[in-house]
């Protein structure tokens, strides 16, 4: 378990997130590049989740690459902006490209000042132990995380996941 939170606030305990665990869900505050808001993400088919930040030069290209790959396999891609300081700058970065991904902002505390550690940051990025962004996850149609890592590795992992040869327990041990 991981404890997070400001010492002045109540401490939140979050379970460690590993392959084979149930995906914690995505709590989104705003969708940048779609007219229709995304009320709730349902992992009812293989989906990619890529965590990104506008300050990361390689993040949005990685999200777009995974979204292109996913489109060929009817796999939605959710690019979720995390650790956001400037929402307007993040929105502008999301709108610069023509990504097939759904680009959104994570749900954040109401009294945000400075760097925001929102819900997705705590329950996905920090809980998984990944060191930074971009951070990628593949979630199956049963809402189980089957893989996590660098988004550039998805191209190599995806065929095994799609044909049922991916060993989630081995991924969990790694």
SEDOGU-116582 format. One record per residue: y negated, z negated, x of N, C-alpha, C, O in turn. Coordinates in steps of 0.001 Angstrom, whole numbers, plus 500000, padded with zeros to 6 digits. Example, Ala and Ser with C-alpha at 12.3 -4.5 7.8 and 13.67 -1.06 7.14 Angstrom:
BEGIN
505690492200513190504500492200512300503300492200513200503319491535514236502250492920512850501060492860513670499970492130512900498862491961513409
# end
This chain:
BEGIN
501181500000500841500000500000500000498758500000500884498761499481502000497720500586500360496463500695501085495410499983500259495330500185499048494593499144500906493506498498500191492227499223500546491942499482501716491459499547499518490201500241499751489096499519499004489354498689498133487894499840499348486757499304498620485813498528499514486175498084500603484618498379499036483587497611499700483954496132499558484342495712498468483845495332500616484192493916500516483413493185499421483886492175498900482221493686499065481428493056498013481968493380496628481644492696495657482791494420496533483351494848495258484808494404495189485363493887496159485411494614494034486826494290493930487628495269494783487281496446494889488686494779495381489547495596496238490516496381495363491123495825494448490660497663495643491597498519494920492806498753495820492659499117496986493980498546495283495202498784496036495790500110495599495984500359494410496069500959496576496576502297496306497897502458497040498018502105498213498881502996496337500169503270496971500018504411497964499209505318497768500796504356499015500855505431500004501366506687499313502279506600498491500806507844499619501205509112499014501984509930500036501473510265501104503239510248499687504119511029500562504806512115499753504848512029498526505350513143500415506168514112499687507288513384498941507915512468499473507519513803497721508508513164496859507893512186495883508549511768494929506622511806496110505920510896495206505251511677494085504928512857494229505055510999492982504330511586491858502868511788492262502248510893492835502331512957491964500930513248492277500031512331491451500290512118490267498983511789492057498138510845491341497243511459490265496538510723489574497251512749490106496345513384489156495032513710489840494723513171490903494273514583489235492968514941489797491891514507488822491883514929487666490989513670489286489850513263488467488644514030488983488149513783490082488186514962488167487098515850488564485830515513487785485877515257486582484710515517488476483426515239487838482747516521487365482021516521486371482992517612488087482264518859487795483031520032488388483573519933489489483077521136487663483657522367488179482491523278488558481597523519487747482505523781489789481390524570490291481449526035489889480405526624489609482616526639489852482705528095489753483421528596488496483992529686488500483392527823487450483988528247486175483059527834485046482417526785485108482992528661484020482169528334482850482772527172482069482060526291481588484099527188481952484786526176481157485117524976482033485730525136483089484722523778481615485087522604482414486590522358482379487271522758481434487090521711483392488493521341483458488571519866483063488220518978483840489034519631481849489101518257481355490159517452482093489901516339482549491349518024482205492441517332482869493343518377483516493703519374482889493696518144484754494597519037485458496025518616485130496399517452485279496812519587484680498226519342484428499025520134485449498849521344485591499883519453486141500752520117487107502036520517486388503078519883486551501943521579485590503095522052484820503775523248485483504709523827484929503301523608486667503911524647487504503460524375488930502542523587489156504088525011489869503706524804491257502205525052491404501690526074490951501520524121492031500066524201492201499692523763493607500401522977494236498572524281494091498029523862495379496762523053495137495950523385494273496609521999495905495388521195495898494883521184497334495600520784498251493642521628497521493035521646498848491773520797498784490885521059497972491692519796499624490509518951499690489577519532500744490005519883501843488299519630500395487336520264501277486010519521501228485802518629500405485116519912502135483778519349502179482840520444502670483208521249503525481632520471502128480665521515502489480290521472503968479863522489504515480436520340504621480125520232506042481217520791506940481036520862508156482332521185506371483470521714507119483417523246507079483583523849506019483189523856508215483039525311508287484295526056507847484192527093507192485471525553508190486709526253507865487305525915506509488304526515506114486725524982505796487340524508504550487394525560503445488472525875502942486254526099503069486256527055501951487031528331502266487696528858501374486977528856503501487863529988503797489339529626503632490123530453503168489729528411504003491123527981503835491480527883502353492575528279501951490570527361501545490808527270500097490986528671499526491914528911498753490113529590499896490196530960499388491488531648499802492091532372499010491914531427501040493161532037501524494363531525500720495224532311500324494422530227500481495524529661499703495454530161498262496489530449497662494258530268497703494106530767496331494585532213496218495220532574495227494292533039497213494769534429497221496288534475497270496922535217496520496860533685498150498310533607498268498910533103496959499912533638496483498308532094496390498790531517495142498720532484493977499604532488493121497681533301493934497519534259492835498700535220492766499084535657491681499269535547493906500427536446493941501690535783493389502677536457493091501647534459493256502826533712492788502536532909491520503295532002491180501444533232490816501044532512489606500920531012489880501319530181489065500362530689491040500185529302491475498692528981491484497958529517492314498227528119490577496809527771490608496458526989491868497294526288492438495223527123492283494721526421493457493464525656493056492507526233492539493482524375493299492344523512493006491709523099494322492327522392495119490485523532494552489726523137495729488795522010495321487830522235494591489072520808495781488322519632495345487433519132496483487922518755497547486125519135496244485168518637497229485238517116497264485113516445496240485442516585498477485572515138498667484542514659499686484000515458500450484277513368499695483337512743500633481997513467500626481487513845501681481438513658499464480229514461499287478971513620499453478835512558498846478068514102500269476753513467500432475727514149499523474904513481498897475780515461499456474771516239498746475466517170497747476028518195498135475426516816496478476120517595495448475523518995495320476263519962495142474202519119495407473573520443495280474006521366496421474295522539496187474052520855497636474493521662498789475962522055498625476352523177498946476767521125498125478185521392497909478362522463496834479188523363496986477601522372495762477665523375494689477252524749495221477883525755494896476205524794496032475754526068496602476838526666497504477085527871497459477474525841498308478551526326499182479700526882498343480273527918498681480036526200497256481132526652496388480805527985495736481701528798495509479554528218495438479152529445494733478933530636495675478789531763495202478906530417496980478664531503497931479762532556497925479477533747498046480992532137497788482108533082497831482573533450496440481993533034495436483624534235496403484211534633495133485669534171495136486593534981495067485851532871495215487190532305495355487969532360494047487405532181492968489265532608494156490155532537492994490536531097492684491153530821491656490169530183493569490448528760493351489477528189492327488377528709492140489887527137491681488980526348490852488328525358491803488998524470492331487040525502492024486315524655492967485578523570492193484780523861491302485852522331492540485324521217491760484891520070492661485189520039493855484186519138492057483750517907492701484613516764492193484851516650490991485081515919493099485876514766492686485030513804491854483806513775491989485678513020490997484997511948490273484517510926491295485240510559492222483285510478491105482665509565492069482103508343491361481869508373490153481886507270492107481269506088491505479893506433490949479213507317491470479488505745489902478199506030489254477012505718490153475985506392490068477126504736490992476007504310491841476149504827493268476092504059494229476335506132493392476573506741494698475306506705495546474227507098495104475465506226496766474416506312497773475100506724499067476131506161499435474537507692499749475138508154500996476475508841500767476670509545499776477372508625501687478693509246501627479515508626500505479687507408500448480012509465499625480787508988498488482274509089498768482772510154499132482982507986498598484440507980498664484922507913497233485124506829496687485106509065496631485486509134495231486973508921495015487724508596495935487369509118493768488735508858493331489749509705494110490759509177494577489495510996494252490434511881494945490490511540496435491566511568497033489352511220497035489351510807498440490300509637498640491126509656499553490191508627497802491008507421497971492475507654497625493360507214498360492746508349496505494115508464496005494912509621496600496140509629496528494225510594497185494918511729497811494754511687499332495733511517500059493534511840499806493296511975501248493658510702502004494484510743502917493062509591501645493333508344502363494767507871502147495420507420503088495256507970500919496617507505500619497675508320501369498735507794501708497392509597501628498362510446502324498303510278503839499200510723504555497253509641504315497125509431505758496648510652506517496648510649507748496240511700505809495722512875506509494373512510507127493600511743506553494109513064508287492971512639509089491631513242508698490590512758509143491631514275507885490364514902507521490600516104506635491694516306506107489559516898506483489620518090505643489507519327506528488896519268507595490085520440506100490796520594504833492176519930504880492853519917505908492550519396503759493865518780503591494515519430502382493882519579501337495777519817502519496442520580501463497668519848500929498316519073501632497961520122499665499119519551498978499725520635498091498997521419497483501037520678498016501722521482497012502369520506496043503075519581496447502118520728494761502623519857493704503478520720492786503038521776492331504708520268492515505602521076491675505301520884490186504413520112489823506033521578489343505819521546487901506204520248487231506016520092486024506747519304488005507065517966487484506052516937487985506263515732487849504958517416488561503884516579489117504324515781490342503847514669490571505233516352491123505699515697492348505116516441493554505183517667493632504543515677494493504052516269495734505274516686496542506117515855496878505364517982496854506516518458497618506171518712499085507058518765499936504883518869499375504466519142500754503010518735500893502253518776499924502615518338502110501212518086502432500968518393503891501850518224504734499757518850504182499422519155505564498231520069505665497353520069504801498204520846506724497128521797506995497322523016506096498427523555506037496281523463505397496443524600504490496921525888505164497496526752504502496690526024506470497163527228507153498686527279507225499248528341507489499363526159506997500827526109507043501479526497505714502690526711505667500704526590504643501276526876503326502007528215503312503057528335502682501473529208503989502103530533504022503552530451504515504418531186504041503806529555505468505160529407506006506051528547505109507259528775505042505481527580504433506232526636503597506549527215502215507618526959501660505628527984501671505716528453500286507017529188499952507588528913498897507517530104500783508766530783500416509926529806500176510681529975499219510074528802501021511153527822500840510948526996499572511916526668498885509704526659499257509415525912498028509747526776496814510381526309495868509317528030496843509535528922495699511010529212495438511416529335494282511809529322496481513222529661496257514141528439496218515364528574496207513535527232496197514325526019496034515005525518497291515836524613497214514680526075498445515305525635499698514485524575500425514912524085501471513320524211499898512468523232500561513079521836500410513437521427499306513195521115501513513781519771501524512655518736501477512043518411502494512403518231500281511317517261500090511616515970500844510704515363501405512861515546500869513201514310501590512953514447503083512503513497503724513239515610503643512949515837505063511439515821505291510963515249506272510686516448504386509219516423504503508704514997504415507746514650505105509309514173503595508904512771503445509173512003504740508347511192505160510311512247505368510630511544506619509655511897507732509322511052508564509192513166507748508249513591508786506918512921508564505980513143509329
# end
